[in-house]
Amino acid sequence: MRPSCHPGARLHARIYVAVLASVVLVALLAGAAWHLHYGREPVENGLGLTAEIAGELLPPPDAPVALQQRALERWGSRTRARLSLFTPARERVAAFGEPLPPPPAGFAGSATWHPAGVGPAVVLRLPDGRWLVAGRAASGRPALGFLGFLLLAALAVALAAWPIARRITRRLERLRESVEALGGGDLGSRVPEEGKDEVALLAASFNRAAARIEALVGAQRRLLANASHELRTPLARLRVAADLLDGEPAAKGEVARSVVELDALVEEILVASRLEAGATGEPFEEVDLTALAAEECARAGAALSGDVVLVRGDPRLLRRMLRNLLENARRHGGGGPAEVEVRRAASGAEVDVLDRGPGVPPDLAERIFEPFFRLPGAPDGGAGLGLSIARQVARRHGGDVSCAPREGGGTRFRVRLA
């Protein structure tokens, strides 16, 4: 049964709410910055009445200029506004603060105005024909103040969005680490199931899949262990029976060879299954790869050349890899001795196993590493697991095995180890 998820807790809804809240916060802070810097723009409602009141409070047009200037200064100091008084012909009579430009010729009455470089202003047409232009006083450092508010808004958005985003990504990181651990062979890897959103559902699905995989692999291991035990018991009896055969040397030899092949096949299957299941065996240690290759070459009668190379790995698995490659060269090498070259490489170490056999068709150069695959017309012997195990061992050590034609005829198997 699939676990339910409350609609309000869905991940996309939470992300949407977080983004929406951030946008609203930015809008509010930007509006506050605009309000503090520019003030509220004057509205046109009531401008006519305001012009009449201003006309009554200001000195008459024929009053001395000094008297009109004092009146503007008194008004300006109270309202903290920039004021400029003009004649009907738009000639400046008096001003408080930085003088404002006269209203353009298109103005016929009171209205709002946005002169270039000044900001919002209001133009009042007084009853006696004069013009009064009012604007907010300059703040001194408007750009710096507005920039400060923008920086504050950005900081607020970052602080608001970080905890939610970090919580989501941290859970995804833990899920990724568990997936990598499972892929690396840790079948007991699980991830905490936190919350009720899509990430929690994904974590629950991963845990169920990991538990299923662990159960299947465990059952496979138990089956192989039991099968190997059950197979080796009759093999041991066959070996004893072969030893007891008298007067039939040919039959005795054939039975003995069959028993040896079956025993080797069981061993190869067990090794391949352990590698497939991720069983690492012994911990890695420093291994003299050249010495290991020398021992296997002496056993197989192969020639060895190259450098002294040390790698970190499992000596038992590396020995099996070299032995399988040399055994493959013996079987398919046309009867000639194999050659082994060991050398250092930028990424670690390289080992070449070369023979002078008929070679491998290019279209089958990868298929020969598949379990139980055998080349058409290949000589009898072997179950087709040797090269597959060699590649698994190389990949267990951070490398790989490839097959390519050898110059002058034959095959070259190249092992790369990290």
C-alpha positions as CSV (number, residue, x, y, z in Angstrom):
1,M,0.0,0.0,0.0
2,R,1.4,3.4,-1.0
3,P,1.8,5.8,1.9
4,S,-0.4,8.9,1.8
5,C,1.0,12.4,1.7
6,H,-1.0,15.4,3.0
7,P,-1.5,18.0,0.1
8,G,-0.4,20.8,2.4
9,A,2.9,19.2,3.0
10,R,3.9,18.6,-0.6
11,L,7.4,19.7,-1.6
12,H,6.4,21.9,-4.5
13,A,3.9,23.7,-2.3
14,R,6.5,24.4,0.3
15,I,8.9,25.7,-2.3
16,Y,6.2,27.8,-3.9
17,V,5.2,29.3,-0.5
18,A,8.9,30.1,0.3
19,V,9.4,31.8,-3.0
20,L,6.1,33.7,-2.7
21,A,7.0,34.8,0.8
22,S,10.4,36.0,-0.4
23,V,8.8,38.0,-3.3
24,V,6.3,39.6,-0.9
25,L,9.0,40.5,1.5
26,V,11.1,42.1,-1.3
27,A,8.0,44.0,-2.5
28,L,7.3,45.3,1.0
29,L,10.9,46.4,1.6
30,A,11.1,48.0,-1.8
31,G,7.9,49.9,-1.1
32,A,9.2,51.0,2.2
33,A,12.4,52.2,0.6
34,W,10.4,54.1,-2.0
35,H,8.2,55.6,0.6
36,L,11.1,56.7,2.8
37,H,13.1,58.1,-0.1
38,Y,10.5,59.8,-2.2
39,G,7.5,60.1,0.1
40,R,3.9,59.8,-1.1
41,E,3.3,61.3,-4.5
42,P,0.8,64.1,-4.2
43,V,-2.7,63.3,-5.5
44,E,-4.6,65.6,-7.7
45,N,-7.8,65.5,-5.6
46,G,-8.2,68.8,-3.8
47,L,-5.4,70.5,-5.6
48,G,-7.7,73.4,-6.6
49,L,-8.8,74.0,-3.0
50,T,-5.1,73.8,-1.9
51,A,-4.3,76.4,-4.5
52,E,-7.0,78.7,-3.1
53,I,-5.7,78.3,0.4
54,A,-2.1,79.0,-0.7
55,G,-3.2,82.1,-2.5
56,E,-4.9,83.4,0.7
57,L,-1.8,82.7,2.9
58,L,0.8,84.0,0.6
59,P,1.5,87.8,0.3
60,P,-0.3,89.4,-2.7
61,P,1.5,89.6,-6.1
62,D,2.4,93.3,-5.5
63,A,4.0,92.6,-2.1
64,P,7.8,93.1,-1.8
65,V,9.9,90.2,-3.0
66,A,11.5,89.9,0.5
67,L,8.1,89.4,2.1
68,Q,7.2,86.7,-0.4
69,Q,10.6,85.0,0.2
70,R,10.1,85.0,4.0
71,A,6.7,83.5,3.6
72,L,8.1,80.6,1.4
73,E,10.9,80.1,4.0
74,R,8.4,79.8,6.8
75,W,6.3,77.3,4.9
76,G,9.3,75.3,3.7
77,S,10.8,75.0,7.2
78,R,7.5,73.6,8.5
79,T,6.8,71.2,5.6
80,R,10.4,70.3,4.8
81,A,9.6,70.8,1.2
82,R,11.2,72.6,-1.7
83,L,9.1,75.5,-2.8
84,S,9.4,77.9,-5.8
85,L,7.0,80.8,-6.5
86,F,6.7,82.0,-10.1
87,T,4.8,84.9,-11.7
88,P,2.0,84.2,-14.2
89,A,4.7,84.5,-16.9
90,R,6.7,81.7,-15.1
91,E,9.5,83.9,-13.8
92,R,10.8,82.9,-10.4
93,V,10.0,85.3,-7.6
94,A,11.1,83.4,-4.5
95,A,12.4,79.9,-3.6
96,F,13.1,77.7,-0.5
97,G,15.6,75.0,-0.9
98,E,17.1,74.1,-4.2
99,P,15.1,76.0,-6.9
100,L,12.6,74.0,-8.8
101,P,12.1,74.5,-12.6
102,P,9.0,76.5,-13.7
103,P,6.0,74.6,-14.9
104,P,6.0,73.8,-18.6
105,A,3.8,75.7,-21.0
106,G,1.4,72.8,-21.3
107,F,0.2,73.3,-17.7
108,A,-3.1,75.3,-17.5
109,G,-4.0,74.5,-13.9
110,S,-3.0,72.6,-10.7
111,A,-1.6,69.1,-11.4
112,T,1.1,66.6,-10.4
113,W,4.4,66.8,-12.2
114,H,7.6,64.7,-12.5
115,P,10.3,67.1,-13.7
116,A,13.5,65.4,-14.9
117,G,16.1,65.0,-12.2
118,V,13.8,66.3,-9.4
119,G,11.3,63.6,-8.6
120,P,7.6,63.9,-8.0
121,A,6.3,67.5,-7.5
122,V,3.0,69.4,-7.5
123,V,2.1,72.5,-9.4
124,L,-0.5,74.8,-7.9
125,R,-2.1,77.6,-10.0
126,L,-3.0,80.3,-7.5
127,P,-6.2,82.4,-8.0
128,D,-4.1,85.5,-8.8
129,G,-2.3,83.7,-11.7
130,R,0.9,82.9,-10.0
131,W,2.5,79.4,-9.9
132,L,3.6,77.6,-6.8
133,V,5.8,74.4,-7.4
134,A,6.4,72.1,-4.4
135,G,8.6,69.1,-4.2
136,R,10.2,66.9,-1.5
137,A,13.5,68.1,-0.1
138,A,16.6,66.3,-1.4
139,S,17.8,63.5,0.9
140,G,21.5,64.2,0.3
141,R,22.4,60.6,-0.6
142,P,19.4,59.1,-2.3
143,A,21.2,56.5,-4.3
144,L,23.2,55.2,-1.4
145,G,20.1,55.0,0.8
146,F,18.1,53.1,-1.8
147,L,21.0,50.8,-2.4
148,G,21.1,50.1,1.3
149,F,17.4,49.1,1.3
150,L,18.0,46.8,-1.7
151,L,20.9,45.1,0.1
152,L,18.7,44.8,3.2
153,A,15.9,43.2,1.1
154,A,18.4,40.8,-0.5
155,L,19.7,39.8,2.9
156,A,16.2,39.2,4.2
157,V,15.3,37.0,1.2
158,A,18.5,35.0,1.8
159,L,17.8,34.5,5.5
160,A,14.2,33.5,4.8
161,A,14.9,31.0,2.0
162,W,18.1,29.4,3.4
163,P,16.7,27.3,6.2
164,I,14.0,25.7,4.0
165,A,16.3,25.1,1.1
166,R,19.0,23.7,3.3
167,R,16.7,21.3,5.0
168,I,15.4,20.0,1.7
169,T,18.9,19.7,0.2
170,R,20.3,18.1,3.3
171,R,17.7,15.3,3.1
172,L,18.5,14.8,-0.5
173,E,22.2,14.6,0.2
174,R,21.6,11.9,2.8
175,L,19.5,10.0,0.3
176,R,22.3,10.3,-2.3
177,E,24.9,9.1,0.2
178,S,22.7,6.1,1.0
179,V,22.2,5.3,-2.7
180,E,26.0,5.4,-3.2
181,A,26.6,3.2,-0.2
182,L,24.1,0.7,-1.5
183,G,25.7,0.7,-4.9
184,G,29.1,0.2,-3.2
185,G,28.0,-3.0,-1.6
186,D,26.6,-1.8,1.8
187,L,23.2,-3.6,1.5
188,G,22.2,-2.4,5.0
189,S,22.3,1.2,4.0
190,R,19.1,3.1,4.8
191,V,18.0,6.7,4.9
192,P,15.9,8.4,7.7
193,E,12.3,9.0,6.6
194,E,11.7,12.6,7.7
195,G,8.5,14.6,6.9
196,K,5.6,13.7,4.7
197,D,6.6,15.3,1.3
198,E,8.0,13.8,-1.8
199,V,11.5,13.5,-0.4
200,A,10.1,11.4,2.5
201,L,8.2,9.3,0.0
202,L,11.4,8.8,-2.0
203,A,13.3,7.8,1.1
204,A,10.6,5.3,2.1
205,S,10.7,3.8,-1.5
206,F,14.5,3.6,-1.3
207,N,14.4,1.8,2.0
208,R,11.8,-0.7,0.8
209,A,13.9,-1.3,-2.4
210,A,17.1,-1.6,-0.3
211,A,15.5,-4.1,2.0
212,R,14.2,-6.1,-0.9
213,I,17.6,-6.2,-2.5
214,E,19.3,-7.2,0.7
215,A,16.8,-10.0,1.2
216,L,17.3,-11.2,-2.4
217,V,21.1,-11.0,-2.2
218,G,21.1,-12.8,1.1
219,A,18.9,-15.5,-0.2
220,Q,21.2,-15.9,-3.2
221,R,24.3,-16.1,-1.0
222,R,22.7,-18.7,1.2
223,L,21.6,-20.7,-1.9
224,L,25.1,-20.6,-3.4
225,A,26.7,-21.6,-0.1
226,N,24.3,-24.5,0.3
227,A,24.6,-25.5,-3.3
228,S,28.4,-25.4,-3.1
229,H,28.3,-27.6,0.0
230,E,25.9,-30.0,-1.6
231,L,27.9,-30.2,-4.8
232,R,31.3,-30.8,-3.2
233,T,30.0,-33.7,-1.2
234,P,29.2,-35.9,-4.2
235,L,32.4,-34.6,-5.9
236,A,34.4,-35.9,-3.0
237,R,32.7,-39.3,-3.3
238,L,33.4,-39.3,-7.0
239,R,37.0,-38.6,-6.3
240,V,37.3,-41.5,-3.9
241,A,35.5,-43.8,-6.3
242,A,37.9,-42.8,-9.1
243,D,40.8,-43.7,-6.8
244,L,39.3,-47.1,-6.2
245,L,38.9,-48.0,-9.9
246,D,41.3,-50.8,-10.9
247,G,42.1,-52.0,-14.3
248,E,40.4,-49.1,-16.1
249,P,43.1,-46.3,-16.3
250,A,41.3,-44.5,-19.1
251,A,38.0,-44.4,-17.2
252,K,39.8,-43.5,-14.0
253,G,41.6,-40.6,-15.7
254,E,38.4,-39.3,-17.3
255,V,36.5,-39.4,-14.0
256,A,39.4,-37.6,-12.3
257,R,39.4,-34.9,-15.0
258,S,35.7,-34.4,-14.8
259,V,35.9,-34.1,-11.0
260,V,38.6,-31.5,-11.2
261,E,36.6,-29.5,-13.8
262,L,33.4,-29.6,-11.7
263,D,35.3,-28.6,-8.6
264,A,36.9,-25.7,-10.5
265,L,33.5,-24.7,-11.9
266,V,32.0,-24.6,-8.4
267,E,34.9,-22.5,-7.2
268,E,34.6,-20.0,-10.1
269,I,30.8,-19.7,-9.6
270,L,31.3,-18.9,-5.9
271,V,33.9,-16.3,-6.6
272,A,31.8,-14.7,-9.3
273,S,28.8,-14.6,-7.1
274,R,30.7,-13.0,-4.2
275,L,32.1,-10.3,-6.5
276,E,28.6,-9.7,-8.0
277,A,27.1,-9.4,-4.6
278,G,29.7,-6.9,-3.5
279,A,31.6,-9.1,-1.0
280,T,35.0,-7.4,-0.7
281,G,36.8,-10.2,1.1
282,E,40.0,-9.1,2.8
283,P,40.7,-5.4,3.4
284,F,43.0,-3.7,0.8
285,E,46.7,-3.7,1.6
286,E,49.9,-2.7,-0.3
287,V,50.7,-5.4,-2.9
288,D,53.8,-5.9,-4.9
289,L,52.1,-6.4,-8.3
290,T,55.3,-7.3,-10.1
291,A,56.2,-10.0,-7.6
292,L,52.6,-11.4,-7.8
293,A,52.9,-11.5,-11.6
294,A,56.3,-13.2,-11.4
295,E,54.9,-16.0,-9.2
296,E,52.0,-16.6,-11.6
297,C,54.2,-16.4,-14.7
298,A,56.5,-19.0,-13.2
299,R,53.6,-21.2,-12.5
300,A,52.2,-20.8,-16.1
301,G,55.6,-20.7,-17.9
302,A,55.1,-17.2,-19.2
303,A,57.7,-14.5,-19.8
304,L,57.6,-11.4,-17.5
305,S,59.0,-7.9,-18.1
306,G,58.4,-4.4,-16.7
307,D,58.9,-2.3,-13.6
308,V,58.4,-2.9,-9.9
309,V,54.9,-1.6,-9.2
310,L,53.1,-1.4,-5.8
311,V,49.3,-1.1,-5.7
312,R,46.7,-1.2,-2.9
313,G,44.4,-4.1,-3.2
314,D,43.4,-7.6,-2.2
315,P,46.3,-9.9,-3.1
316,R,44.1,-13.0,-3.3
317,L,41.8,-11.4,-5.9
318,L,44.7,-9.9,-7.9
319,R,46.4,-13.3,-8.0
320,R,43.1,-14.9,-9.3
321,M,42.8,-12.2,-11.9
322,L,46.3,-12.8,-13.2
323,R,45.9,-16.5,-13.1
324,N,42.6,-16.4,-15.1
325,L,44.2,-14.2,-17.8
326,L,47.3,-16.5,-18.0
327,E,45.0,-19.6,-18.2
328,N,43.0,-17.9,-20.9
329,A,46.3,-17.2,-22.8
330,R,47.4,-20.8,-22.4
331,R,44.1,-22.2,-23.8
332,H,43.7,-19.8,-26.7
333,G,47.2,-18.7,-27.3
334,G,48.0,-21.2,-30.1
335,G,50.4,-23.2,-28.0
336,G,53.0,-20.5,-27.6
337,P,54.1,-19.0,-24.3
338,A,52.3,-16.0,-23.0
339,E,54.0,-12.7,-22.2
340,V,53.3,-10.4,-19.3
341,E,54.3,-6.7,-19.0
342,V,53.9,-4.7,-15.8
343,R,54.4,-0.9,-15.7
344,R,53.5,2.2,-13.9
345,A,50.8,4.4,-15.3
346,A,49.5,7.9,-14.6
347,S,46.4,6.5,-13.0
348,G,48.1,3.6,-11.1
349,A,49.4,0.5,-12.9
350,E,48.9,-1.4,-16.1
351,V,49.4,-5.1,-16.8
352,D,49.4,-6.5,-20.4
353,V,48.9,-10.2,-21.0
354,L,49.8,-11.1,-24.6
355,D,49.5,-14.3,-26.7
356,R,50.0,-15.3,-30.3
357,G,46.7,-17.1,-30.7
358,P,44.1,-16.6,-33.5
359,G,42.8,-13.4,-31.8
360,V,39.3,-12.2,-30.9
361,P,36.9,-10.8,-33.5
362,P,36.4,-7.1,-32.8
363,D,32.7,-7.4,-32.5
364,L,33.2,-10.0,-29.7
365,A,35.9,-8.1,-27.8
366,E,33.4,-7.1,-25.1
367,R,31.2,-10.2,-25.2
368,I,34.1,-12.4,-24.1
369,F,33.8,-10.8,-20.6
370,E,30.2,-12.0,-20.2
371,P,29.7,-14.9,-17.8
372,F,29.7,-18.3,-19.5
373,F,30.4,-16.8,-23.0
374,R,32.7,-18.9,-25.2
375,L,34.1,-18.0,-28.6
376,P,32.8,-20.1,-31.5
377,G,35.3,-22.9,-32.1
378,A,37.1,-22.4,-28.9
379,P,38.9,-25.5,-27.5
380,D,37.2,-27.4,-24.7
381,G,37.9,-26.6,-21.1
382,G,36.7,-23.8,-18.9
383,A,33.2,-22.6,-18.2
384,G,33.6,-19.1,-19.6
385,L,33.9,-17.4,-16.2
386,G,37.6,-16.6,-16.1
387,L,37.5,-13.3,-18.0
388,S,34.3,-12.2,-16.3
389,I,36.0,-12.7,-12.9
390,A,39.1,-10.9,-14.1
391,R,37.1,-7.8,-15.1
392,Q,35.2,-7.8,-11.9
393,V,38.4,-8.0,-9.9
394,A,39.9,-5.1,-11.9
395,R,36.8,-3.0,-11.4
396,R,36.8,-3.8,-7.7
397,H,40.3,-2.1,-7.7
398,G,39.1,1.0,-9.6
399,G,40.2,-0.2,-13.0
400,D,39.1,-2.4,-15.9
401,V,40.2,-5.0,-18.4
402,S,40.1,-4.6,-22.2
403,C,40.8,-6.8,-25.1
404,A,42.5,-5.6,-28.3
405,P,44.5,-7.2,-31.2
406,R,48.2,-7.6,-30.7
407,E,50.6,-6.3,-33.3
408,G,51.9,-9.2,-35.4
409,G,49.0,-11.4,-34.5
410,G,47.4,-12.5,-31.3
411,T,45.6,-10.8,-28.5
412,R,46.5,-8.3,-25.8
413,F,44.5,-8.1,-22.6
414,R,45.3,-4.9,-20.8
415,V,44.5,-4.5,-17.1
416,R,44.3,-1.0,-15.6
417,L,44.4,-0.6,-11.8
418,A,43.9,2.6,-9.8
